[in-house]
């Protein structure tokens, strides 16, 4: 595996020694690209002082990728993680619930277990994706502790335009879309319809159930922009997502079936007014809801096996102002109010949060080559104590081709509804999990019913659950020694306090545990990542990336140092004292990850092709010897490589595209540990575009 890793690194960096003879337009556009997410204002890519990356619509099209999880899985420093409720993203060693996923600057909701399922999001009609790594709580508050991924929709070109596209492949996976738009000097109107379906798959057929059940989903999206005057513009957007899964599995020899539905509605409206050449104001209203419902029946007698629902609503009103005081000094600030509620099977009653916030940011260039950004956000909340999240970042251009970057900031993540109010008992196994606010009352009920054997921790003695917080540092550079070559480096450190986790508070008479949530861990993640992209001979691009990551629990390190951590030796079955060198760090974090890509594009012939490799190093998966940490070889998933490829051909004046895509060509599987890798996936896609519009291609 080390040889594979070295080969990937060689491919990604070896081309640097060869100088390009001609300039490359994609690289030129990258240098001039404007980034919005990192500062809430438009800023040149080379000058943004935080670690950011972008994925263009052209890149998505050329790779033949349809879902958000597919394109993010190929990016440096990002890891797509599966669980029973979908696929989430890991950034800088943070779990998926610490990254905010946004659509046009507005957060998406629907994290029943912390993960927001990326497969819900289609890449149709996307202009680009902006990724900010490191805490952005100074602008976006909770859930932006690890970073932000902002999906930015495309605006239609002038005149009428449209496209029809379809992709079909392994597991009867079908993705069909209809996209259209119209724009003139005042009006911009666009929309799309997408249908996504699959027959599902089973990695362990002997279980009697599927790993992913058959499903079909629909996404409807509409956008309206209207220029009321030269100074005022109105924007409206509606997105509706509905998915239905056909559940069918065995429980103790009995078959259970039933449909599960998932719905997500987003509605937003905004008004932008330019008061003067120096001051622009925005007002935005946003509503989003997320609902799931499932009814499972025993097929033998048609009795109800399980019936659940989850309803979440989020409402926000926000004002923002952008004032350019001097040619080298700009202030951006705003504030808003939010209401969030949830009503679900696993909660005793409807629960709600009310919160407010204000933020301010100064963007100052005291010298021509120096840019400094300083700001902060203050959040108030109806349940946990208020939070202040400052940020300081700077970039310095040593030359037009070399920029140094440095940033430091605070991030936080609020306790969610689950950690505060969950009331769940597993009917089959018999364990219980209660949120912090419910633990004392529900434990008393179990005691009165004679179901508690012993109390380990009295909930009434615990301190109030606090928001998790982090202090983060990032340092790196962007370097373009010549046209066609871009090289970025970023080193990072995140110190996380009050990490929320579940721990047993009592033992039941059936031998099972009662769990609740506490602020119990202090952890840190640190490492470095680098990206290199080189274009040569007009048509060829070689690119690659590498991440090194360390992620550890400080309390575990302290206990190991004190000689208080023990494990079971796999060979001798004897108890052994754990050394620091044996501790593998936090679960599901790979120390090494890498990717590489070779691409060919010929605009004259309309041929585009690419081959991509993704390497993920070994990582801890489970605690076999029961000491709460990873310390044995059989507690790891071995490192592996995924190979993806695509080829496409444009025809009829670029209006028609045919494409073949392959993912996981080597057919790698690990059914016990990795549920989102069903094996080799092959797809064929076609796209037809109207009115010469640049199409979204699969």
KEFIKOL-415404 format. One line per 2 residues: their letters; for each residue z negated, y negated, x negated of C-alpha. Coordinates in pm, 1 decimal, decimal comma. Layout:
A) Z/Y/X; ...
***
This chain:
XX) 0,0/0,0/0,0; -62,5/-235,2/-294,3
XX) 300,1/-181,9/-402,3; 420,2/-286,0/-57,3
XX) 200,9/-595,3/-70,0; 332,9/-694,6/-412,4
XX) 690,3/-641,9/-293,4; 636,1/-868,1/6,8
XX) 491,5/-1139,7/-214,7; 781,7/-1106,2/-460,4
XX) 1041,8/-1138,3/-186,0; 871,5/-1447,1/-42,5
XX) 835,9/-1633,5/-374,1; 1094,9/-1492,6/-610,4
XX) 1376,1/-1712,3/-485,0; 1201,5/-2027,8/-603,1
XX) 1349,9/-1986,3/-950,2; 1701,5/-2027,7/-811,2
XX) 1801,5/-2386,8/-732,7; 1998,4/-2458,9/-417,2
XX) 2346,8/-2604,1/-464,3; 2365,1/-2762,5/-121,1
XX) 2125,1/-2927,7/119,3; 2019,5/-2743,7/429,7
XX) 2006,6/-2920,2/764,8; 1716,0/-2714,1/902,4
XX) 1495,1/-2816,6/611,1; 1596,3/-3181,5/654,7
XX) 1501,6/-3166,9/1019,6; 1170,6/-3004,3/928,5
XX) 1082,7/-3293,9/698,0; 1165,0/-3549,3/968,4
XX) 991,7/-3349,7/1240,6; 732,3/-3525,2/1453,5
XX) 396,8/-3354,4/1522,2; 194,5/-3454,6/1829,1
XX) -85,1/-3198,9/1874,2; -282,4/-3265,5/1553,4
XX) -351,2/-3633,7/1627,9; -248,2/-3682,3/1995,6
XX) 14,8/-3924,0/1863,8; 358,7/-3878,8/1708,0
XX) 333,2/-3828,8/1332,2; 572,4/-3719,1/1059,5
XX) 523,4/-3355,8/955,1; 485,6/-3434,2/582,7
XX) 215,3/-3695,2/653,7; -9,2/-3501,0/896,8
XX) -335,2/-3448,1/699,8; -433,3/-3124,4/874,6
XX) -287,7/-2773,9/827,1; -9,0/-2751,1/1086,3
XX) 302,0/-2540,8/1139,7; 576,9/-2538,6/1398,1
XX) 812,0/-2284,3/1552,3; 1138,7/-2427,1/1681,1
XX) 1333,0/-2308,2/1983,8; 1619,9/-2219,9/1749,4
XX) 1391,9/-1991,3/1549,0; 1271,1/-1818,0/1866,1
XX) 1627,7/-1768,4/1986,2; 1757,5/-1638,1/1656,1
XX) 1480,5/-1378,2/1633,5; 1542,0/-1256,3/1988,1
XX) 1178,4/-1295,3/2092,3; 1074,0/-1344,4/2454,5
XX) 693,8/-1351,8/2483,0; 445,7/-1577,0/2305,1
XX) 263,9/-1282,5/2144,2; 588,9/-1164,1/1983,3
XX) 663,6/-1489,4/1799,7; 301,9/-1561,5/1699,2
XX) 262,5/-1212,5/1549,8; 518,5/-1304,8/1281,9
XX) 342,5/-1624,7/1166,6; 132,3/-1654,8/851,2
XX) -241,9/-1651,2/911,9; -215,0/-1543,6/1276,9
XX) -319,3/-1200,0/1400,7; -249,6/-1076,3/1753,4
XX) -546,6/-872,3/1877,5; -542,3/-643,9/2183,2
XX) -814,1/-561,1/2430,7; -828,6/-423,5/2785,0
XX) -734,8/-765,2/2928,3; -434,9/-852,4/2710,9
XX) -341,9/-984,3/2367,6; -511,1/-1283,6/2203,1
XX) -474,4/-1466,3/1871,1; -702,0/-1479,3/1565,4
XX) -690,8/-1787,1/1337,5; -882,0/-1822,6/1008,1
XX) -1094,8/-1521,4/1099,6; -1208,2/-1657,2/1438,1
XX) -1194,3/-1434,0/1747,2; -930,9/-1522,6/2013,2
XX) -1175,1/-1711,2/2238,7; -1211,1/-1983,5/1973,9
XX) -845,1/-2096,4/1988,8; -723,3/-2329,2/2264,0
XX) -383,8/-2237,3/2412,1; -210,9/-2538,5/2569,8
XX) 106,4/-2599,2/2766,1; 238,0/-2951,5/2712,2
XX) -103,1/-3066,7/2592,3; -303,4/-2913,3/2879,3
XX) -530,1/-2606,7/2839,3; -447,5/-2273,8/2999,5
XX) -738,2/-2080,2/3153,5; -801,0/-1717,2/3247,7
XX) -1030,6/-1565,9/2984,9; -1217,9/-1294,5/3173,9
XX) -1343,3/-1144,0/2844,2; -1268,4/-1427,5/2602,3
XX) -901,7/-1342,9/2547,6; -622,7/-1546,1/2706,0
XX) -337,2/-1296,6/2735,6; -38,9/-1428,0/2539,5
XX) 205,4/-1194,7/2717,2; 164,7/-1415,5/3026,2
XX) 364,2/-1689,4/2855,2; 742,2/-1673,2/2831,4
XX) 931,9/-1863,2/2562,0; 1195,8/-1979,5/2812,1
XX) 1265,4/-2353,5/2800,7; 1038,3/-2413,0/2500,4
XX) 1130,6/-2699,4/2268,7; 883,3/-2590,7/2002,3
XX) 535,8/-2452,5/1939,0; 286,8/-2654,2/1733,1
XX) -1,8/-2473,1/1561,7; -302,1/-2663,0/1424,5
XX) -545,7/-2457,5/1216,2; -908,8/-2555,4/1178,6
XX) -1136,7/-2728,6/1432,0; -974,5/-2983,5/1663,5
XX) -1284,3/-3031,7/1879,5; -1280,2/-3401,7/1781,0
XX) -981,1/-3435,0/2016,8; -987,1/-3132,5/2249,1
XX) -1352,0/-3024,2/2276,2; -1464,3/-2665,9/2335,6
XX) -1235,8/-2368,0/2263,4; -1060,2/-2564,8/1985,2
XX) -1309,8/-2449,6/1721,3; -1054,3/-2235,8/1537,4
XX) -748,2/-2443,1/1622,1; -491,8/-2524,7/1887,8
XX) -157,7/-2371,4/1985,4; 48,9/-2613,2/2194,2
XX) 363,2/-2490,8/2371,8; 591,7/-2790,2/2426,8
XX) 855,5/-2764,9/2700,1; 1215,0/-2872,6/2643,9
XX) 1366,8/-3171,4/2822,6; 1716,0/-3122,1/2969,3
XX) 2012,5/-3298,9/2805,2; 2202,2/-3568,2/2993,6
XX) 2413,0/-3433,7/3277,5; 2382,2/-3098,0/3451,9
XX) 2302,6/-2788,1/3247,5; 2184,1/-2433,8/3292,0
XX) 2173,1/-2080,8/3157,6; 2127,7/-1720,4/3265,9
XX) 1971,7/-1473,2/3023,9; 1858,8/-1113,4/3029,4
XX) 1697,5/-866,1/2790,5; 1646,4/-494,0/2850,8
XX) 1504,5/-219,8/2634,0; 1242,2/43,7/2557,9
XX) 995,8/136,0/2834,5; 1237,1/-15,6/3088,3
XX) 1126,6/-354,9/2963,3; 1334,4/-614,4/3149,4
XX) 1321,0/-992,8/3111,2; 1559,8/-1197,8/3326,7
XX) 1567,5/-1578,1/3347,7; 1754,1/-1852,5/3526,5
XX) 1722,1/-2198,2/3373,4; 1866,2/-2531,5/3492,9
XX) 1829,7/-2904,4/3458,3; 1972,8/-3248,6/3521,2
XX) 1907,2/-3580,4/3348,0; 2035,1/-3936,8/3353,2
XX) 1899,5/-4270,7/3232,3; 1609,3/-4264,6/3481,6
XX) 1566,7/-3911,8/3612,2; 1491,7/-3586,3/3432,2
XX) 1466,5/-3270,1/3642,1; 1439,4/-2911,7/3511,7
XX) 1315,1/-2570,9/3614,2; 1335,3/-2201,9/3545,8
XX) 1260,1/-1867,8/3707,5; 1164,0/-1564,8/3501,3
XX) 1109,0/-1202,2/3600,7; 938,0/-974,1/3349,5
XX) 873,6/-604,1/3410,9; 799,1/-278,8/3229,7
XX) 737,1/86,1/3310,2; 434,4/70,6/3078,2
XX) 346,2/328,8/2816,6; 75,5/576,8/2719,5
XX) -40,9/622,8/2360,2; -272,6/907,6/2463,6
XX) -103,8/1103,1/2748,1; -381,0/1361,7/2743,1
XX) -615,6/1100,2/2891,4; -429,0/1114,7/3222,6
XX) -367,8/740,9/3228,1; -146,6/476,4/3072,6
XX) -234,8/242,1/2786,9; -35,6/-25,6/2969,7
XX) 35,9/37,4/3338,8; 374,7/-39,1/3497,8
XX) 393,7/-402,8/3602,9; 620,7/-683,8/3711,0
XX) 562,2/-1058,2/3692,0; 728,4/-1382,9/3798,6
XX) 704,9/-1726,8/3638,7; 829,0/-2039,2/3818,5
XX) 829,1/-2371,9/3635,6; 944,7/-2715,3/3748,7
XX) 934,1/-3052,0/3569,1; 1015,1/-3400,7/3694,6
XX) 1030,7/-3717,3/3487,3; 1117,4/-4054,0/3639,8
XX) 1151,3/-4386,7/3462,1; 1008,1/-4633,7/3714,1
XX) 1083,5/-4926,5/3484,1; 1153,3/-4986,9/3117,6
XX) 776,4/-4980,4/3059,2; 658,3/-4712,8/3304,3
XX) 734,1/-4343,1/3331,3; 609,0/-4079,7/3576,7
XX) 585,4/-3708,4/3490,7; 509,6/-3414,3/3720,9
XX) 495,8/-3044,6/3634,9; 424,5/-2724,1/3829,3
XX) 398,4/-2373,9/3684,1; 319,1/-2060,3/3883,2
XX) 267,5/-1714,4/3731,9; 209,6/-1394,1/3931,4
XX) 178,7/-1040,9/3795,4; 122,3/-706,1/3967,7
XX) 20,2/-387,2/3785,3; 36,6/-32,8/3926,9
XX) -290,7/131,6/3814,7; -302,6/512,2/3803,2
XX) -555,7/710,0/3595,9; -803,3/1000,1/3593,1
XX) -1180,9/967,3/3624,7; -1374,0/1291,5/3579,9
XX) -1073,5/1489,7/3702,1; -1010,1/1272,1/4009,3
XX) -705,2/1045,6/4024,9; -760,9/678,0/4099,2
XX) -475,9/446,2/4201,1; -428,9/89,3/4322,3
XX) -263,0/-243,6/4251,3; -406,9/-520,7/4038,2
XX) -277,9/-875,7/4076,3; -306,6/-1174,8/3846,8
XX) -214,8/-1534,2/3937,6; -213,9/-1858,1/3740,8
XX) -116,7/-2196,1/3888,9; -86,6/-2520,5/3687,4
XX) -18,3/-2861,3/3842,6; -18,7/-3184,5/3642,9
XX) 84,0/-3543,0/3697,5; 90,2/-3827,1/3450,1
XX) 179,5/-4195,3/3428,8; 262,5/-4368,6/3100,1
XX) 281,2/-4748,1/3078,7; 377,5/-4959,6/2779,5
XX) 170,9/-5276,5/2817,9; 317,4/-5430,7/2503,8
XX) 483,3/-5335,5/2179,2; 137,8/-5249,4/2045,4
XX) -43,0/-5087,6/2338,5; 47,8/-4779,5/2543,7
XX) -172,0/-4626,2/2812,6; -166,4/-4285,5/2981,2
XX) -338,4/-4143,8/3287,5; -316,7/-3773,6/3365,1
XX) -446,4/-3548,0/3641,1; -456,1/-3172,2/3599,5
XX) -544,5/-2875,1/3818,1; -521,3/-2511,3/3721,7
XX) -645,8/-2193,0/3883,7; -660,3/-1833,5/3767,5
XX) -718,3/-1539,7/4002,8; -730,8/-1163,0/3969,8
XX) -786,3/-899,3/4236,1; -798,4/-520,7/4213,8
XX) -856,9/-245,3/4470,1; -877,2/109,4/4330,6
XX) -891,8/412,4/4562,0; -974,7/778,8/4507,3
XX) -659,3/966,1/4608,8; -851,7/1270,5/4733,9
XX) -1032,0/1097,8/5022,8; -891,7/742,9/5000,9
XX) -1241,7/607,5/4937,3; -1294,1/287,9/4738,9
XX) -1353,5/358,8/4370,4; -1374,6/-2,8/4261,2
XX) -1297,0/-344,1/4410,6; -1312,5/-659,3/4200,8
XX) -1196,0/-1020,1/4204,5; -1216,8/-1318,3/3970,2
XX) -1140,0/-1677,1/4079,6; -1153,8/-1964,1/3829,9
XX) -1064,4/-2329,8/3890,7; -1035,3/-2615,8/3643,3
XX) -982,3/-2985,6/3728,9; -948,0/-3278,4/3491,8
XX) -882,5/-3653,4/3508,4; -813,0/-3827,2/3178,3
XX) -724,6/-4171,1/3040,7; -585,0/-4239,9/2694,0
XX) -490,7/-4559,1/2515,1; -296,9/-4604,7/2193,5
XX) -327,3/-4946,8/2026,7; -150,5/-5046,9/1706,4
XX) -376,2/-5322,9/1572,3; -186,2/-5371,1/1246,5
XX) 126,1/-5220,8/1098,2; -97,1/-4979,0/902,6
XX) -382,8/-4929,4/1153,0; -371,9/-4754,7/1491,5
XX) -652,3/-4666,7/1730,1; -624,5/-4383,5/1982,4
XX) -901,3/-4322,6/2229,8; -977,8/-4200,8/2575,1
XX) -1207,9/-4018,1/2804,4; -1217,6/-3788,7/3099,5
XX) -1414,3/-3582,6/3346,2; -1385,0/-3209,8/3417,3
XX) -1503,1/-2967,5/3681,2; -1480,0/-2592,6/3627,4
XX) -1595,9/-2319,0/3864,7; -1584,8/-1942,8/3892,2
XX) -1647,1/-1701,8/4180,1; -1625,1/-1335,1/4085,5
XX) -1748,2/-986,3/4164,3; -1971,9/-982,8/3856,7
XX) -2149,1/-1309,8/3946,2; -2423,0/-1345,1/4206,3
XX) -2271,0/-1662,3/4350,0; -2019,4/-1934,3/4275,1
XX) -2097,8/-2105,9/3946,4; -1976,9/-2446,8/3831,9
XX) -1976,0/-2670,7/3524,3; -1938,6/-3048,7/3526,8
XX) -1862,0/-3230,0/3204,1; -1740,4/-3558,5/3064,4
XX) -1613,4/-3675,5/2729,7; -1494,0/-3971,9/2527,0
XX) -1301,2/-3963,4/2200,1; -1176,0/-4215,5/1947,8
XX) -952,5/-4190,2/1643,0; -844,7/-4437,3/1375,7
XX) -519,2/-4376,0/1190,1; -519,1/-4597,9/880,4
XX) -287,1/-4628,8/580,9; -467,1/-4860,4/335,9
XX) -204,3/-4777,1/74,0; 160,4/-4690,7/118,5
XX) 102,4/-4333,0/3,1; -244,8/-4280,8/152,9
XX) -314,0/-4197,2/517,3; -668,1/-4156,0/653,7
XX) -761,7/-4031,5/999,1; -1120,7/-4058,2/1120,3
XX) -1252,9/-3991,1/1465,8; -1487,0/-3804,1/1688,4
XX) -1551,7/-3681,7/2039,1; -1872,0/-3684,0/2245,0
XX) -1905,8/-3421,6/2519,8; -2170,1/-3407,2/2790,6
XX) -2226,1/-3095,8/3000,4; -2428,0/-2996,9/3305,9
XX) -2568,6/-2680,6/3143,3; -2590,0/-2704,3/2764,0
XX) -2684,6/-3002,9/2550,4; -2437,1/-3273,3/2451,6
XX) -2213,0/-3229,9/2147,7; -2061,2/-3472,9/1898,0
XX) -1763,3/-3350,0/1695,8; -1649,6/-3579,9/1411,0
XX) -1337,9/-3538,6/1196,1; -1217,9/-3694,4/871,5
XX) -878,1/-3615,5/721,4; -651,4/-3766,8/458,6
XX) -309,0/-3715,0/308,1; -178,3/-3861,0/-16,4
XX) 187,0/-3858,1/-124,4; 206,0/-3802,6/-498,2
XX) 581,3/-3834,5/-448,3; 831,4/-3819,3/-164,9
XX) 834,1/-3441,0/-210,1; 464,4/-3364,1/-269,6
XX) 174,5/-3439,9/-33,3; -191,9/-3351,2/-82,1
XX) -398,9/-3276,7/231,5; -774,1/-3263,9/290,6
XX) -986,5/-3254,5/604,7; -1342,9/-3191,6/715,8
XX) -1467,4/-3164,3/1070,1; -1708,3/-3020,7/1320,4
XX) -1610,9/-2779,6/1594,1; -1798,2/-2629,1/1883,3
XX) -1761,0/-2371,7/2157,9; -1959,9/-2393,0/2478,3
XX) -2124,4/-2085,6/2633,3; -1885,8/-1950,3/2896,0
XX) -1961,0/-1830,3/3249,2; -1984,9/-1471,6/3129,2
XX) -2247,9/-1546,8/2864,7; -2455,6/-1749,4/3110,5
XX) -2419,5/-1580,8/3450,3; -2273,8/-1229,8/3417,5
XX) -2437,1/-962,5/3632,9; -2277,1/-627,1/3558,0
XX) -2392,2/-266,0/3567,6; -2157,7/15,5/3467,5
XX) -2177,4/260,6/3756,8; -2060,6/558,6/3548,6
XX) -2237,6/512,7/3211,9; -2538,1/324,4/3349,8
XX) -2585,1/31,1/3109,6; -2626,7/-329,4/3229,4
XX) -2519,7/-669,1/3090,1; -2675,7/-993,6/3215,9
XX) -2595,2/-1352,3/3121,1; -2871,4/-1560,0/2968,8
XX) -2950,2/-1743,0/3294,9; -2967,5/-1416,5/3494,5
XX) -3148,9/-1192,1/3244,5; -3511,6/-1262,0/3343,4
XX) -3452,5/-1229,9/3719,2; -3236,4/-918,1/3699,1
XX) -3466,5/-745,4/3449,3; -3759,7/-806,8/3685,9
XX) -3561,8/-642,9/3968,0; -3500,6/-333,7/3753,3
XX) -3867,7/-319,2/3659,1; -3973,1/-339,2/4024,7
XX) -3728,9/-55,5/4101,5; -3885,9/160,4/3827,8
XX) -3566,4/171,4/3619,5; -3706,3/23,3/3294,8
XX) -3866,0/244,6/3032,9; -3948,5/-28,5/2779,2
XX) -3886,6/-400,2/2727,6; -3761,3/-492,3/2381,7
XX) -3737,3/-869,3/2428,9; -3893,3/-1074,2/2708,2
XX) -3610,8/-1310,5/2826,9; -3864,4/-1578,2/2925,0
XX) -3962,2/-1620,4/2556,8; -3608,1/-1703,6/2441,8
XX) -3475,8/-2050,0/2362,7; -3201,8/-2195,3/2579,3
XX) -2851,1/-2075,6/2494,3; -2677,7/-2340,2/2284,9
XX) -2314,4/-2410,6/2205,9; -2179,3/-2247,5/1891,9
XX) -2087,2/-2495,7/1621,1; -1892,9/-2498,9/1296,5
XX) -1840,3/-2718,7/993,7; -1495,0/-2672,3/845,2
XX) -1312,3/-2779,1/531,7; -939,7/-2753,7/460,4
XX) -752,8/-2852,9/145,0; -389,9/-2798,2/51,9
XX) -48,0/-2943,0/-8,0; 312,4/-2953,2/110,5
XX) 574,3/-2939,6/-162,6; 951,2/-2972,3/-146,1
XX) 1078,0/-2961,7/-506,9; 1437,3/-2978,4/-383,3
XX) 1626,9/-2971,2/-58,0; 1620,5/-2625,3/92,4
XX) 1277,7/-2522,9/-42,3; 943,2/-2586,2/130,9
XX) 610,9/-2458,0/-2,9; 274,9/-2510,8/170,0
XX) -74,9/-2405,5/62,8; -407,0/-2437,2/245,3
XX) -757,6/-2326,8/145,8; -1026,5/-2320,8/413,4
XX) -1397,3/-2267,0/472,2; -1572,0/-2243,7/812,3
XX) -1952,2/-2232,8/844,0; -2043,2/-2116,3/1196,4
XX) -2391,4/-2154,0/1341,6; -2549,3/-2013,9/1658,1
XX) -2278,3/-1753,4/1711,1; -2333,8/-1598,6/2053,4
XX) -2357,2/-1220,4/2071,5; -2509,2/-956,0/2298,3
XX) -2821,0/-759,2/2206,6; -3039,9/-504,1/2392,7
XX) -3341,0/-654,5/2569,1; -3465,8/-335,3/2739,8
XX) -3419,2/42,3/2763,0; -3363,1/204,7/3101,9
XX) -3522,5/528,2/3218,6; -3172,8/685,0/3197,5
XX) -3166,2/608,9/2824,3; -2909,7/330,3/2853,4
XX) -2964,9/-29,8/2741,1; -2988,4/-364,1/2916,8
XX) -2800,2/-634,3/2722,5; -2806,3/-1011,8/2726,9
XX) -2665,0/-1296,9/2515,0; -2834,0/-1492,0/2236,0
XX) -2761,8/-1740,5/1956,4; -2834,0/-1494,5/1678,9
XX) -2572,2/-1513,4/1404,4; -2470,4/-1749,0/1127,8
XX) -2136,9/-1646,2/981,7; -1868,9/-1790,4/759,3
XX) -1498,6/-1739,8/708,0; -1310,3/-1859,5/402,8
XX) -981,8/-1798,7/231,7; -639,7/-1938,0/153,9
XX) -285,9/-1906,8/282,4; 56,3/-2001,4/157,4
XX) 405,4/-2024,5/306,9; 737,7/-2046,6/122,0
XX) 1079,2/-2102,3/279,3; 1401,0/-2126,1/74,2
XX) 1755,6/-2179,3/199,8; 2055,5/-2128,3/-27,8
XX) 2434,3/-2087,3/-17,8; 2443,5/-2261,2/322,8
XX) 2381,8/-1940,2/517,6; 2081,6/-1757,7/365,6
XX) 1709,4/-1814,5/409,1; 1431,3/-1622,8/236,6
XX) 1077,3/-1693,0/352,6; 732,7/-1543,7/330,2
XX) 363,2/-1604,5/371,7; 31,7/-1467,7/252,6
XX) -329,8/-1501,4/370,7; -650,1/-1401,2/193,7
XX) -958,8/-1396,0/416,7; -1330,4/-1330,3/381,0
XX) -1550,7/-1317,8/693,2; -1920,2/-1232,0/668,5
XX) -2244,7/-1247,7/865,3; -2504,7/-1427,8/652,0
XX) -2797,4/-1243,3/809,9; -2642,8/-910,0/713,6
XX) -2591,9/-1030,5/356,1; -2956,5/-1144,0/342,0
XX) -3079,4/-809,3/476,6; -2863,0/-619,5/228,0
XX) -2999,2/-830,4/-55,6; -3353,5/-749,6/64,6
XX) -3267,4/-376,7/70,8; -3319,1/-347,2/447,0
XX) -2977,2/-212,2/554,6; -2911,2/163,5/556,8
XX) -2621,6/388,2/652,2; -2522,5/754,9/665,1
XX) -2317,3/892,2/376,3; -2007,5/1060,3/519,3
XX) -2002,9/1346,3/268,2; -2372,8/1433,5/233,7
XX) -2495,5/1309,9/575,6; -2790,4/1154,9/392,6
XX) -2935,5/808,8/452,2; -2830,9/560,0/183,7
XX) -2918,9/196,3/113,4; -2618,0/-30,8/167,5
XX) -2502,2/-246,9/-124,1; -2314,8/-576,0/-89,3
XX) -1996,1/-414,7/-225,0; -2007,3/-163,7/63,9
XX) -2025,0/-428,1/339,7; -1678,6/-485,7/486,0
XX) -1752,1/-806,3/673,8; -1682,4/-885,7/1038,5
XX) -1487,4/-639,1/1251,2; -1112,5/-676,9/1300,7
XX) -1057,6/-908,2/1001,6; -807,2/-810,3/732,7
XX) -871,8/-940,3/382,7; -498,0/-945,9/310,3
XX) -206,5/-1026,3/541,3; 152,1/-1109,2/451,9
XX) 496,0/-1153,7/601,8; 848,3/-1197,2/471,9
XX) 1184,7/-1276,6/624,4; 1549,2/-1268,1/517,3
XX) 1789,5/-1446,0/755,0; 2164,5/-1512,4/765,3
XX) 2326,2/-1779,9/984,2; 2693,8/-1869,8/999,6
XX) 2774,1/-2141,5/1253,2; 3148,5/-2093,7/1200,9
XX) 3151,1/-1727,2/1303,5; 2849,2/-1753,2/1535,3
XX) 2672,3/-1464,4/1361,2; 2295,9/-1472,5/1309,6
XX) 2087,9/-1189,2/1164,1; 1737,3/-1148,6/1024,6
XX) 1501,3/-881,8/896,1; 1125,4/-948,4/902,4
XX) 832,7/-752,6/762,3; 467,1/-800,1/862,5
XX) 186,5/-651,6/656,6; -170,3/-625,9/778,1
XX) -429,2/-501,4/531,2; -705,3/-260,0/623,4
XX) -980,8/-386,9/848,9; -1305,1/-266,1/1002,0
XX) -1265,8/-116,6/1345,6; -1585,6/67,4/1445,6
XX) -1944,2/136,8/1344,3; -1955,9/514,3/1298,2
XX) -2297,8/552,3/1135,1; -2475,2/321,9/1381,4
XX) -2611,3/54,7/1146,2; -2420,5/-231,5/1312,8
XX) -2181,3/-305,2/1024,6; -1868,4/-166,9/857,1
XX) -1952,9/15,7/535,5; -1767,9/352,2/533,0
XX) -1402,1/438,0/478,2; -1381,3/613,6/815,7
XX) -1482,6/287,4/986,7; -1156,6/117,9/879,5
XX) -799,5/104,3/1004,4; -567,3/153,2/705,9
XX) -318,2/-120,2/616,8; 29,6/-95,1/765,1
XX) 372,0/-264,6/770,1; 582,4/-350,7/1074,6
XX) 955,9/-407,2/1031,8; 1150,4/-617,7/1285,7
XX) 1519,4/-712,5/1293,1; 1774,5/-889,4/1511,2
XX) 2146,7/-968,5/1510,2; 2346,2/-1188,4/1747,7
XX) 2697,2/-1318,1/1800,6; 2802,5/-1640,8/1976,3
XX) 3128,7/-1635,1/2172,3; 3344,8/-1866,9/2385,4
XX) 3250,3/-2198,7/2221,5; 2886,1/-2090,1/2183,8
XX) 2841,0/-2048,7/2558,1; 2790,4/-1672,0/2546,5
XX) 2557,1/-1483,4/2316,1; 2508,3/-1111,0/2266,9
XX) 2202,2/-991,4/2077,1; 2031,2/-674,1/1956,3
XX) 1662,9/-678,4/1862,8; 1437,5/-411,4/1712,0
XX) 1060,4/-428,3/1669,1; 843,5/-185,0/1472,3
XX) 1149,1/-5,7/1333,5; 927,7/234,1/1137,2
XX) 766,3/351,2/1465,3; 411,1/290,6/1342,1
XX) 135,6/392,6/1586,6; -241,8/413,1/1581,7
XX) -343,7/511,3/1937,4; -718,4/513,3/1871,2
XX) -736,1/162,3/1726,3; -425,2/-41,2/1816,3
XX) -328,0/-41,5/2183,0; -52,7/-306,0/2162,1
XX) 178,5/-104,1/1933,2; 364,4/146,9/2154,6
XX) 603,6/242,4/1874,8; 964,5/147,6/1809,3
XX) 1108,0/-104,7/2057,3; 1482,7/-161,8/2097,5
XX) 1636,2/-437,0/2312,2; 1979,5/-567,2/2407,1
XX) 2019,9/-919,1/2539,3; 2284,7/-1152,6/2674,6
XX) 2285,7/-1523,1/2755,0; 2544,0/-1739,1/2927,2
XX) 2507,2/-2117,1/2917,1; 2668,7/-2378,4/3137,3
XX) 2800,3/-2717,3/3030,1; 2773,3/-2652,9/2658,2
XX) 2392,3/-2662,2/2668,4; 2215,5/-2506,2/2372,7
XX) 2088,2/-2190,2/2538,7; 1765,5/-1998,3/2515,7
XX) 1873,4/-1664,8/2375,6; 1706,1/-1327,8/2361,8
***
